């Protein structure tokens, strides 16, 4: 509360960055305590600050609703957020995850496919494609996504995560 300003434009860039960090951690703490209203409030405050923090706040809000199985809210929020921030890969990936969780893997894959740009940044999108395909029981597409993500993985940690997902697929 001590870092709050009534006017979001009154923050310096450093204050805005710090506030976003505080709010994200606060929202996560509320979520861990099953305080949906508190978490929702913290993530909405992030969104109100604008910029990258707004996108992150929206993504966390969508994830919160999805984790709490509030799928109608997650779908509604993700649709609104993607409309407000149409260039955000993070929000499109979050929406695709919600769509897959609600049984609409085909629309989720259609949302993800245009995000692939044949660059190193595609790793996260290929991971999302694999996870969506797994939810839709499209194991061929899941294996393709994992193979593509694996080819873009560099660290041992990234590679071990791919192996974990392969295990989930074969299970």
Buried (B, 14 or more C-beta within 10 A) or exposed (E): EEEEEEEBEEBEEEEBBEBBEBBBEBBBEBBEEEBBEBBBBBBBBBBEBBEBBBBBBBBBBBBBBBEBEBBEBBBBBBBBBBEEBEEBBBBBBBBBBBBBBBEBBEBBBEBBEEBEEEEEEBBBBBBBBBBBBBBBEBEEBBBBBBEBBBEBBEEEEBEEBBEEBBEEBEE
